[in-house]
Amino acid sequence: MKYRTLGNIKDRVSCLGFGSMRFLTDKDGNIIQEKVNELIKTAMESGITYYDTAYVYHDEHSEKALAEGLKPYPRESYTLADKLPVYLVKSEDELDGYLDRMLERLNTTYIDFFLLHAMSFERFEKVKLYHIGEWLDRKKAEGKIRYAGFSIHEKDTLIDELLSYYPFDFAQIMLNYMDVVHEPGMVGYEKLTKANVPVIIMEPLRGGSLANIPDFIAEPFKKFDAARSYASYSFRWLLNYPNIMTILSGMNEMDQLLDNIKTFNDETPVSKEELEAVNQVRDELMTKQKVPCTGCRYCMPCPFGVDIPGSFKAWNDRAKARYTEEQKAIQLPAESPVNCQACGRCESLCPQHIQIIDMLKKCNKEMTKE
């Protein structure tokens, strides 16, 4: 397992991080705890030390499920990352309550990597209003927080403001070889690197889509190690950047976990030829992309029953399919875009700032035409 120690972070942190946003659930939406326990057992035995969750993941059940999976292991053998939902906080007096609930759910007395979740310019105003910077210092002094950071899907200029406001120890951004210009993108990475702030990566596989590339598009990868998965090229591309401390992956199946462990154990350096192959695949995928949805599901549930990420996935998958027969076989989910009432709730929640209403109309038109 690869490890890095960067910036103010004194821990030796695994470069592969275990994400807890996409646990498998049963037909009633309940997390399948046995599956979580099995995955975490393998992750711990393989040297993964970074475990990420958030207050709101899985309708506020992710933290408890993660804690249950980690229960057999000494607390000092792993690090926990959790996220404060600033968007839910309504007063400065509520801050302690949120942290205490997070600690209780995680069954711990401290959180190693504590993030202000999904920062935006509007939420930053709340951070300043509620003196959250001073509060973070107090919680650090009390030993309840070890490192303070933030996650962001916003313009890189917000990074400047956040770093001027508080000496954050780390930051989490979305980055993959398809989204180098997506906010904050590579510009955000470079700003954080210049400020000596280690970077955590979310959506390295763009919601899993970069692990499931059609073979004809992934042709440039085939001249390298045939045993490597398509997902491995995404991770290796990111590992080429030295200020990336940890790359999160929402591994909900054992084969995904084992493949990622294999990738992060691989000592073969990334070559110029491999990076060029990534560029070729990216260029081809860009010509096929309809909408840059990662399937994060922050937009769900839709009040009118539209499966927004499912609709966009079908649209993108049909665009990537090679033959007419394959394309016709890819259909919209039953909860189709035709049910959209343009209420706008989804757009206010989308971290990618996708114009969902307009995209759903286009999706429905293209997917239902003869």
GURO-517526 format. One record per residue: residue in three letters; x, y, z of N, C-alpha, C in turn. Coordinates in steps of 0.1 Angstrom, whole numbers, padded with zeros to 4 digits, always signed. Atoms other than C-alpha are relative to their C-alpha. Example, Ala and Ser with C-alpha at 12.3 -4.5 7.8 and 13.67 -1.06 7.14 Angstrom:
<rs>
ALA+0009-0012+0000+0123-0045+0078+0009+0012+0000
SER-0009-0011+0000+0137-0011+0071-0008+0011+0008
</rs>
This chain:
<rs>
MET+0008-0012+0000+0000+0000+0000+0009+0012+0000
LYS-0007-0012+0000+0013+0034-0009-0005+0009+0011
TYR+0004-0009-0011+0014+0060+0019+0007+0014-0003
ARG-0007-0014+0001+0022+0098+0020-0002+0007+0013
THR+0001-0009-0012+0029+0123+0048+0003+0014-0006
LEU-0001-0012+0007+0023+0158+0035-0004+0012+0009
GLY+0004-0012-0007+0021+0194+0049+0000-0001+0015
ASN+0001+0001-0015+0009+0197+0085-0005-0014+0005
ILE+0005+0013-0004-0004+0161+0085+0012-0008+0004
LYS-0011+0008-0006+0019+0141+0107-0002-0015-0002
ASP+0003+0014+0002+0002+0108+0100+0006-0005-0013
ARG-0003+0007+0012+0014+0083+0075-0013-0006-0006
VAL+0014+0003+0005-0018+0081+0054+0000-0008-0012
SER+0000+0008+0012-0027+0055+0029-0005+0008-0012
CYS+0004-0008+0012-0030+0069-0006-0014-0005-0005
LEU+0014+0004+0003-0062+0048-0011-0009+0002+0012
GLY+0009-0002-0010-0090+0060+0010-0014-0007-0002
PHE+0013+0008+0001-0122+0040+0018-0012+0010+0002
GLY+0012-0009-0001-0153+0061+0010-0013-0007+0004
SER+0012+0006-0005-0186+0055+0027-0013+0006-0005
MET+0012-0006+0005-0211+0072+0005-0008-0009-0009
ARG+0007+0009+0010-0220+0043-0017-0001-0015+0005
PHE+0001+0013-0006-0225+0013+0007-0012-0007-0007
LEU+0011+0008+0005-0247-0015-0007-0012+0000+0009
THR+0012-0001-0008-0283-0013+0005-0010-0011-0005
ASP+0010+0010+0003-0312-0038+0006-0012+0007-0007
LYS+0012-0006+0008-0346-0032-0012-0007+0011+0007
ASP+0006-0011-0008-0357-0010+0017+0009+0012+0002
GLY-0009-0011-0002-0327+0012+0015+0009-0001+0012
ASN-0008+0002-0012-0310-0002+0046+0014-0005-0004
ILE-0014+0004+0003-0272-0005+0045+0002-0015+0004
ILE-0003+0014-0003-0261-0042+0044+0013-0001+0008
GLN-0011-0001-0009-0239-0042+0074+0010-0012-0001
GLU-0009+0012+0002-0224-0077+0068+0010+0003-0011
LYS-0008-0003+0011-0211-0065+0035+0010+0011+0003
VAL-0009-0010-0005-0196-0034+0051+0011-0006+0008
ASN-0009+0007-0009-0179-0055+0077+0011-0008-0008
GLU-0009+0008+0008-0164-0078+0051+0010+0009-0007
LEU-0009-0009+0008-0150-0050+0030+0010+0007+0009
ILE-0010-0007-0009-0135-0031+0060+0010-0010+0005
LYS-0009+0010-0004-0119-0063+0072+0012-0002-0010
THR-0010+0001+0010-0101-0067+0039+0008+0012-0002
ALA-0007-0013+0001-0093-0030+0037+0010+0002+0011
MET-0009-0001-0011-0077-0030+0071+0012-0009-0001
GLU-0011+0010+0002-0057-0062+0064+0009+0004-0011
SER-0008-0004+0012-0045-0046+0032+0008+0013+0002
GLY-0007-0012-0003-0032-0014+0049-0006+0013-0002
ILE+0008-0012+0001-0059+0011+0042-0002+0006+0013
THR+0001-0006-0013-0058+0036+0070-0010+0012+0000
TYR+0008-0012+0001-0081+0065+0058-0014-0004-0003
TYR+0014+0004+0002-0119+0060+0062-0008+0013+0001
ASP+0007-0013+0002-0142+0088+0050-0015-0002+0000
THR+0014+0000-0001-0178+0095+0058-0005+0014+0001
ALA+0006-0014-0002-0202+0125+0063-0013-0002+0008
TYR+0012+0000-0008-0230+0134+0086-0013-0004-0008
VAL+0013+0002+0008-0256+0132+0058+0000-0012-0009
TYR-0001+0012+0009-0244+0101+0038-0010-0010+0005
HIS+0010+0010-0003-0270+0074+0036-0011+0004+0010
ASP+0010-0005-0009-0296+0095+0053+0004-0001+0014
GLU-0005-0001-0013-0274+0099+0083+0003-0014+0006
HIS-0003+0014-0006-0267+0061+0087+0015-0004-0004
SER-0013+0004+0005-0232+0060+0070+0010-0001+0012
GLU-0009-0001-0011-0213+0070+0102-0001-0012+0009
LYS+0002+0012-0009-0228+0042+0123+0005-0013-0007
ALA-0004+0012+0007-0222+0016+0096+0015-0001-0001
LEU-0015+0000+0001-0186+0026+0092+0006-0003+0014
ALA-0005+0003-0014-0181+0026+0130-0001-0015+0004
GLU+0003+0014-0003-0196-0009+0133+0011-0009-0007
GLY-0010+0008+0007-0172-0022+0106+0014+0001+0006
LEU-0013-0003-0006-0142-0006+0123+0001-0005+0015
LYS+0000+0003-0014-0152-0018+0158+0011-0010+0005
PRO-0010+0010-0005-0128-0048+0160+0014+0005+0000
TYR-0014-0004+0002-0097-0027+0153+0003+0012+0010
PRO-0004-0011-0009-0077-0004+0176-0002+0013-0006
ARG+0003-0013+0005-0086+0032+0172+0012+0006-0006
GLU-0012-0006+0005-0050+0042+0166+0005-0006-0013
SER-0004+0007+0012-0048+0018+0136-0006+0006-0013
TYR+0006-0007+0012-0069+0040+0113-0003+0014+0003
THR+0004-0014-0001-0079+0076+0107-0014+0001-0005
LEU+0014-0003+0004-0115+0089+0104-0001+0014-0006
ALA+0004-0013+0006-0127+0117+0081-0015+0001+0001
ASP+0014-0003+0000-0161+0132+0087-0002+0014-0003
LYS+0003-0014+0006-0179+0163+0074-0011+0006+0007
LEU+0010-0008-0006-0198+0190+0092-0010+0006-0010
PRO+0009-0006+0009-0230+0199+0073-0003+0015+0003
VAL+0002-0015-0002-0226+0237+0074-0014+0005-0004
TYR+0013-0004+0006-0257+0240+0053-0012-0003+0009
LEU+0011+0003-0010-0278+0225+0081+0001+0008+0013
VAL-0002-0008-0012-0264+0246+0109-0007+0013+0000
LYS+0008-0012+0000-0287+0274+0119+0005+0010+0011
SER-0006-0009-0010-0267+0290+0148+0013-0005+0005
GLU-0013+0004-0005-0233+0290+0164-0002-0010+0012
ASP+0002+0008-0011-0248+0273+0194-0003-0015-0004
GLU+0002+0014+0004-0256+0242+0173+0013-0008-0004
LEU-0012+0007+0004-0220+0234+0164+0004-0011+0008
ASP-0004+0011-0010-0212+0214+0195-0009-0012-0002
GLY+0009+0011+0001-0243+0194+0191+0002-0009-0012
TYR-0004+0007+0012-0234+0184+0155+0012-0009+0002
LEU-0012+0007-0002-0199+0174+0165-0002-0012+0010
ASP+0002+0011-0010-0211+0154+0195-0008-0011-0006
ARG+0007+0011+0006-0236+0135+0174+0009-0008-0010
MET-0010+0007+0009-0208+0127+0149+0009-0009+0008
LEU-0008+0008-0008-0186+0114+0176-0007-0012+0006
GLU+0008+0011-0005-0214+0093+0191-0002-0010-0011
ARG+0003+0009+0010-0223+0078+0158+0013-0008-0004
LEU-0013+0007+0003-0186+0070+0151+0006-0008+0011
ASN-0005+0007-0011-0181+0056+0185+0014+0003+0003
THR-0014-0005-0002-0150+0077+0191+0000+0012+0008
THR-0001-0013-0008-0137+0106+0212+0006+0011-0009
TYR-0006-0010+0008-0120+0123+0183-0001-0004-0015
ILE+0000+0002+0014-0121+0128+0145+0013+0005-0005
ASP-0013-0003+0005-0088+0128+0127-0001+0011-0011
PHE+0001-0010+0011-0098+0147+0095-0014+0005+0000
PHE+0013-0007-0001-0127+0171+0101-0002+0010-0011
LEU+0002-0009+0011-0141+0188+0071-0013+0008+0001
LEU+0012-0008+0003-0165+0217+0064-0006-0005-0013
HIS+0004+0007+0011-0187+0199+0039-0005+0009-0011
ALA+0005-0006+0012-0193+0211+0003-0001+0015+0001
MET-0001-0014-0002-0182+0247+0008-0004+0007-0013
SER+0004-0009+0011-0198+0274-0014+0001+0014+0006
PHE-0001-0014-0005-0197+0312-0012-0011+0003+0010
GLU+0011-0002-0009-0231+0312+0005+0003-0006+0014
ARG-0003+0007-0013-0220+0286+0031+0012+0006+0007
PHE-0012-0007-0007-0187+0305+0037-0005+0012+0008
GLU+0006-0011-0008-0208+0334+0049-0005-0005+0013
LYS+0005+0006-0012-0223+0311+0075+0012-0003+0009
VAL-0012+0003-0007-0188+0300+0085+0005+0012+0007
LYS-0005-0012-0007-0178+0335+0092-0009+0006+0010
LEU+0011-0005-0009-0211+0345+0108+0001-0008+0014
TYR+0001+0009-0012-0209+0315+0133+0014-0002+0006
HIS-0014+0001-0005-0171+0320+0139+0005-0014+0001
ILE-0004+0015+0000-0164+0284+0129+0015-0001+0000
GLY-0014+0001-0002-0127+0291+0126+0004+0000+0014
GLU-0003+0000-0014-0125+0300+0162-0004-0013+0007
TRP+0006+0012-0006-0147+0270+0171+0009-0012-0004
LEU-0009+0010+0003-0123+0247+0152+0012+0000+0009
ASP-0012+0000-0009-0094+0259+0172-0003-0005+0014
ARG+0004+0005-0013-0113+0252+0204-0001-0015+0000
LYS+0002+0014+0001-0122+0217+0193+0013-0007-0002
LYS-0013+0005+0000-0086+0211+0184+0007-0001+0013
ALA-0006-0001-0013-0075+0222+0218-0006-0010+0009
GLU+0007+0010-0009-0101+0199+0234+0004-0014-0004
GLY-0003+0013+0004-0087+0170+0214-0011-0008-0008
LYS+0011+0006+0008-0120+0163+0195+0003+0000-0015
ILE-0004-0001+0015-0105+0173+0161+0015+0000-0001
ARG-0014+0000+0001-0070+0166+0150+0004+0009-0012
TYR-0003-0008+0011-0069+0182+0115-0013+0006-0006
ALA+0012-0007+0005-0093+0207+0100+0001+0003-0015
GLY+0000-0002+0014-0102+0209+0063-0013+0004-0006
PHE+0012-0003+0006-0129+0215+0038-0001-0008-0013
SER+0003+0006+0013-0145+0199+0007-0006+0011-0008
ILE+0004-0011+0009-0153+0220-0023-0003-0005-0014
HIS+0003+0002+0014-0170+0218-0057-0001+0014-0007
GLU+0002-0014+0004-0168+0256-0062+0011+0006-0008
LYS-0011-0007+0008-0147+0281-0082+0012+0001+0009
ASP-0013+0000-0007-0111+0282-0073+0002+0013+0008
THR-0002-0013-0008-0114+0318-0060-0005-0002+0014
LEU+0004+0003-0014-0133+0304-0030+0011-0006+0008
ILE-0011+0006-0007-0102+0284-0021+0009+0011+0006
ASP-0008-0011-0004-0083+0317-0019-0006+0006+0013
GLU+0007-0006-0011-0109+0331+0005+0000-0009+0013
LEU+0000+0009-0011-0110+0300+0027+0014-0001+0006
LEU-0014+0001-0005-0072+0298+0030+0004+0013+0007
SER-0003-0013-0007-0071+0335+0040-0008+0001+0013
TYR+0008+0000-0012-0098+0329+0066+0006-0009+0011
TYR-0004+0009-0010-0083+0299+0084+0012-0009-0005
PRO-0012+0009+0004-0050+0278+0083-0004-0014-0001
PHE+0005+0013+0002-0067+0247+0070+0012-0010-0002
ASP-0011+0010+0001-0046+0215+0072+0000-0008-0012
PHE+0002+0008+0012-0060+0198+0041-0013+0005-0007
ALA+0012-0003+0007-0087+0201+0015-0004-0011-0009
GLN+0005+0010+0009-0108+0178-0006-0007+0006-0012
ILE+0005-0005+0012-0116+0184-0042-0004-0011-0009
MET+0003+0010+0010-0131+0165-0071+0010+0002-0012
LEU-0010+0000+0011-0105+0156-0097+0001-0013-0006
ASN-0003+0012+0008-0101+0130-0124+0004+0004-0014
TYR-0006-0004+0013-0087+0129-0159-0010+0005-0009
MET+0011-0006+0009-0121+0139-0174-0003+0014+0005
ASP+0005-0013-0006-0126+0169-0150+0011+0009+0004
VAL-0011-0008-0003-0094+0188-0151-0003+0015+0001
VAL+0004-0014+0000-0111+0221-0158-0013+0002+0008
HIS+0012-0001-0008-0142+0214-0136+0004+0007+0013
GLU-0003-0007-0012-0144+0237-0106+0002-0009+0012
PRO-0011-0009+0003-0120+0239-0089+0011-0006-0009
GLY-0009+0006+0010-0101+0214-0111+0015+0001+0003
MET-0015-0001-0001-0063+0216-0117+0004+0013+0006
VAL-0003-0013-0005-0063+0253-0109-0001-0001+0016
GLY+0002+0002-0014-0076+0244-0074+0011-0008+0006
TYR-0011+0008-0005-0050+0217-0070+0013+0008+0001
GLU-0013-0007+0000-0022+0240-0079+0000+0011+0011
LYS+0000-0010-0011-0034+0267-0055+0002-0006+0014
LEU-0002+0007-0013-0036+0242-0026+0015-0004+0001
THR-0014+0005+0000-0002+0228-0036+0010+0012+0004
LYS-0009-0012-0002+0014+0263-0036-0001+0004+0015
ALA+0002-0004-0014-0001+0269-0001+0004-0011+0009
ASN-0004+0011-0008+0013+0236+0011-0011-0007+0008
VAL+0012+0006-0006-0022+0222+0018-0002-0013-0007
PRO+0002+0013+0006-0024+0184+0011-0014-0001-0005
VAL+0013+0001+0007-0052+0174-0012-0006-0015+0001
ILE+0008+0013+0000-0078+0146-0008-0009+0000-0013
ILE+0008+0000+0013-0095+0135-0041-0013-0008+0002
MET+0012+0007+0000-0131+0126-0044-0004-0001-0015
GLU+0004+0003+0014-0148+0112-0076+0011-0003-0009
PRO-0011+0003+0010-0116+0098-0091-0004-0008-0012
LEU+0005+0008+0011-0137+0075-0112-0013+0006-0006
ARG+0012-0007+0005-0164+0100-0119-0013-0008+0002
GLY+0012+0008-0003-0191+0080-0101+0001-0014-0006
GLY-0002+0014+0005-0176+0047-0115+0000-0001-0015
SER+0001+0000+0014-0180+0057-0151+0014-0003-0007
LEU-0013+0003+0006-0142+0056-0157+0005-0014+0002
ALA-0003+0015-0002-0141+0020-0145-0007-0008-0010
ASN+0008+0008+0009-0166+0010-0172+0000+0006-0014
ILE-0001-0006+0013-0153+0025-0204-0002-0011-0011
PRO+0002+0010+0010-0164+0007-0236+0014-0004-0006
ASP-0013+0005+0004-0135-0015-0249+0006+0008-0012
PHE-0005-0006+0012-0133+0003-0283+0006+0014+0004
ILE-0005-0013-0004-0128+0037-0265+0013-0002+0008
ALA-0012+0002-0009-0102+0022-0240+0011-0007-0008
GLU-0010+0006+0008-0081+0008-0269+0014+0005+0003
PRO-0014-0004-0003-0050+0030-0260+0005-0006+0012
PHE-0005+0007-0012-0048+0012-0226+0005-0014-0003
LYS-0003+0014+0002-0044-0022-0241+0014-0003-0004
LYS-0014+0003+0003-0008-0018-0251+0009-0001+0013
PHE-0007+0001-0013+0001-0017-0214-0003-0014+0006
ASP+0002+0012-0007-0003-0044-0188-0015-0004-0002
ALA+0014+0004+0003-0034-0064-0199-0008-0004+0013
ALA+0007+0003-0013-0042-0073-0162-0005+0012+0007
ARG+0004-0012-0007-0047-0037-0153-0015+0003-0004
SER+0013-0005+0003-0083-0025-0150+0000+0014-0006
TYR+0002-0014+0005-0096+0006-0167+0000+0010+0012
ALA+0000-0009-0012-0101+0021-0132+0014+0003+0004
SER-0014-0002-0005-0064+0017-0124+0007+0012-0007
TYR-0007-0011+0007-0054+0042-0150-0004+0014+0005
SER+0004-0013-0007-0075+0069-0133+0007+0002+0013
PHE-0008-0001-0012-0058+0062-0100+0014+0003-0002
ARG-0014-0003+0003-0024+0061-0115+0003+0014-0005
TRP-0001-0014+0005-0029+0094-0133+0000+0009+0012
LEU+0000-0009-0011-0038+0110-0100+0012-0002+0009
LEU-0012+0002-0008-0009+0094-0081+0012+0007-0006
ASN-0012-0007+0006+0014+0112-0105+0002+0014+0005
TYR-0001-0013-0006+0006+0144-0086+0004-0001+0014
PRO-0006+0003-0013+0028+0146-0055-0007+0006+0012
ASN+0007-0006-0011+0005+0168-0034-0014-0006+0003
ILE+0012+0008-0003-0024+0143-0035+0004-0010+0010
MET-0003+0009-0011-0023+0126-0002-0008-0013+0000
THR+0008+0011+0000-0053+0103-0005-0011+0001-0011
ILE+0010+0001+0010-0077+0092-0032-0011-0008+0005
LEU+0012+0007-0005-0112+0082-0021-0006-0008-0011
SER+0007+0009+0009-0130+0053-0036-0012-0006+0007
GLY+0012+0005-0007-0166+0043-0027-0001-0015-0004
MET+0000+0015+0004-0159+0005-0029-0011-0007+0007
ASN+0011+0007-0006-0190-0014-0023-0001-0015-0004
GLU-0001+0014+0004-0180-0048-0039+0014-0004+0002
MET-0013+0005-0003-0151-0070-0030+0010+0001-0012
ASP-0009-0001+0012-0138-0071-0066+0005+0014-0002
GLN-0005-0014+0002-0136-0033-0067+0011+0002+0010
LEU-0010-0003-0010-0117-0032-0034+0013-0007-0003
LEU-0012+0008+0003-0092-0060-0044+0007+0006-0012
ASP-0006-0006+0012-0086-0043-0078+0007+0013+0004
ASN-0006-0012-0004-0079-0010-0061+0012-0002+0009
ILE-0012+0004-0008-0056-0026-0036+0012-0004-0008
LYS-0010+0004+0009-0037-0041-0064+0007+0012-0007
THR-0005-0012+0006-0034-0007-0081+0010+0008+0009
PHE-0008-0008-0009-0021+0010-0050+0012-0007+0006
ASN-0012+0008-0003+0004-0018-0044+0010+0000-0011
ASP-0008+0000+0012+0018-0014-0079+0011+0010+0001
GLU-0011-0009+0000+0053+0001-0078+0005+0004-0013
THR-0004-0004+0014+0056+0005-0116-0003+0015-0002
PRO+0003-0014+0002+0060+0042-0123-0008+0003-0012
VAL+0008-0004+0012+0036+0060-0146+0009+0006-0011
SER-0008-0004+0011+0052+0065-0180-0006+0011-0008
LYS+0006-0010+0009+0048+0093-0205-0009-0006-0010
GLU+0009+0007+0010+0033+0068-0229-0014-0003+0007
GLU+0012+0003-0006+0007+0058-0203-0009+0013+0002
LEU+0007-0013-0002-0002+0095-0196-0006+0004-0014
GLU+0005-0004+0014-0006+0100-0234-0012-0009-0003
ALA+0011+0009+0002-0029+0070-0235-0013+0005+0007
VAL+0011-0006-0007-0050+0086-0208-0006+0012-0007
ASN+0005-0012+0007-0052+0118-0228-0008-0004-0012
GLN+0008+0005+0012-0064+0098-0259-0014-0005+0004
VAL+0013+0005-0005-0091+0081-0239-0009+0011+0004
ARG+0008-0012-0004-0102+0114-0224-0006+0007-0012
ASP+0005-0008+0012-0105+0131-0258-0011-0008-0006
GLU+0011+0008+0006-0126+0102-0271-0013+0000+0009
LEU+0012-0001-0009-0149+0102-0240-0007+0014-0001
MET+0005-0014+0001-0153+0140-0243-0010+0001-0011
THR+0008-0001+0011-0168+0136-0277-0013-0008+0002
LYS+0012+0008-0003-0194+0111-0263-0008+0005+0012
GLN+0007-0004-0012-0203+0128-0231-0012+0009-0003
LYS+0012-0008+0001-0238+0142-0228-0001+0010+0012
VAL+0001-0008-0012-0238+0155-0192+0010-0005+0011
PRO-0011+0004-0010-0210+0155-0165-0005-0004+0014
CYS+0006+0004-0013-0231+0137-0138+0009-0011+0005
THR-0008+0010-0007-0210+0116-0113-0008-0010+0007
GLY+0008+0010-0007-0240+0098-0098+0001+0001+0015
CYS-0001-0002-0014-0234+0113-0064-0013+0000+0008
ARG+0014+0001-0005-0272+0114-0058-0003+0011+0010
TYR+0004-0011-0009-0271+0147-0038-0013+0006-0004
CYS+0012-0005+0005-0300+0157-0060-0013-0008+0003
MET+0011+0009-0003-0321+0128-0048-0005+0001+0014
PRO+0010+0004+0010-0348+0121-0040-0007+0011-0007
CYS+0007-0010+0007-0367+0140-0066-0015+0000+0005
PRO+0013+0000-0005-0401+0152-0053-0011-0005-0009
PHE+0009+0005+0010-0417+0141-0085+0004-0014-0006
GLY-0003+0014+0003-0401+0107-0087+0010-0002-0011
VAL-0009+0002+0011-0375+0113-0114+0013-0006+0005
ASP-0013+0005-0003-0344+0091-0112+0010+0008-0008
ILE-0008-0009+0007-0321+0119-0122+0014-0006-0004
PRO-0012+0006+0004-0287+0101-0120-0001-0012-0009
GLY+0003+0011+0009-0302+0070-0136-0003+0004-0014
SER+0003-0005+0014-0315+0090-0165+0012+0005-0007
PHE-0013-0006+0006-0282+0108-0171+0009-0012-0003
LYS-0009+0011+0002-0263+0075-0168-0004-0007-0013
ALA+0005+0006+0012-0285+0059-0195+0003+0008-0012
TRP-0003-0010+0011-0281+0090-0217+0015-0001-0004
ASN-0014+0001+0003-0243+0089-0214+0004-0014-0005
ASP-0004+0013+0005-0241+0051-0218-0005-0002-0014
ARG+0004+0002+0014-0261+0052-0250+0009+0008-0010
ALA-0009-0007+0009-0238+0079-0264+0013-0007-0001
LYS-0013+0007+0001-0208+0057-0256-0001-0013-0007
ALA+0002+0013+0006-0223+0026-0271+0004+0001-0015
ARG-0006+0000+0013-0208+0016-0304-0010-0003-0012
TYR+0008+0004+0011-0235+0000-0324-0015+0003+0003
THR+0014-0003-0001-0272+0008-0331-0007-0009+0010
GLU+0006+0010-0008-0283-0024-0315+0003+0002+0015
GLU-0004-0002-0014-0264-0017-0283-0006+0013+0005
GLN+0006-0013-0004-0277+0019-0282-0015-0002+0003
LYS+0014+0002-0002-0313+0008-0285-0003-0008+0013
ALA+0003+0009-0011-0309-0017-0257+0001+0008+0013
ILE-0002-0009-0012-0300+0012-0232-0012+0009+0001
GLN+0013-0007-0001-0333+0026-0220+0000+0008+0013
LEU+0002-0008-0012-0344+0052-0195-0006-0008+0012
PRO+0006+0007-0011-0353+0040-0160-0015+0004+0000
ALA+0014-0002+0000-0390+0038-0152-0004+0014+0005
GLU+0002-0013-0005-0387+0070-0132+0006+0010-0009
SER-0007-0008+0011-0380+0090-0164-0001+0015+0001
PRO+0000-0015-0001-0374+0127-0170-0013+0006-0004
VAL+0013-0006+0004-0409+0131-0184-0008+0005+0012
ASN+0007-0004-0012-0420+0135-0148+0005+0013+0006
CYS-0006-0012-0005-0399+0165-0142-0010+0012+0000
GLN+0009-0012-0001-0419+0196-0130+0008+0013+0001
ALA-0009-0012+0000-0389+0220-0131-0001+0008+0013
CYS+0001-0007-0013-0392+0228-0094+0014+0006+0004
GLY-0013-0006-0002-0354+0235-0093+0007-0005+0013
ARG-0006+0005-0013-0347+0216-0060+0013-0006-0003
CYS-0012+0007+0003-0321+0194-0077+0011+0009-0004
GLU-0011-0009+0005-0302+0222-0093+0007+0008+0012
SER-0005-0006-0012-0298+0239-0059+0009-0009+0008
LEU-0008+0010-0008-0282+0207-0045+0012-0006-0008
CYS-0010+0007+0008-0260+0196-0074+0014+0006+0002
PRO-0013-0005-0002-0223+0200-0065+0007+0003-0013
GLN-0007-0002+0013-0214+0199-0102-0006+0012-0008
HIS+0006-0012+0005-0237+0229-0109-0006-0003-0014
ILE+0006+0004+0013-0254+0210-0138-0014+0007-0001
GLN+0013-0006+0003-0284+0227-0154-0010-0012-0002
ILE+0007+0013+0000-0305+0196-0145-0013+0001-0008
ILE+0013-0001+0006-0339+0208-0157+0002+0000-0015
ASP-0003-0001+0015-0326+0217-0192+0005-0014-0005
MET-0006+0013+0005-0305+0185-0194-0010-0011+0000
LEU+0010+0010+0000-0335+0163-0184-0009+0001-0012
LYS+0008-0002+0012-0355+0178-0212+0007-0006-0013
LYS-0007+0004+0011-0328+0171-0237+0002-0016+0001
CYS-0002+0014-0002-0322+0136-0222-0013-0007-0005
ASN+0013+0007+0004-0359+0127-0226-0003+0000-0015
LYS+0003-0001+0014-0361+0140-0261+0009-0009-0008
GLU-0009+0009+0008-0330+0121-0274-0003-0015+0003
MET+0002+0014-0003-0338+0089-0255-0013-0006-0004
THR+0013+0005+0004-0374+0086-0266-0003+0002-0015
LYS+0003-0002+0014-0371+0096-0302+0002-0014-0007
GLU-0001+0012+0008-0375+0068-0328+0013+0000-0008
</rs>
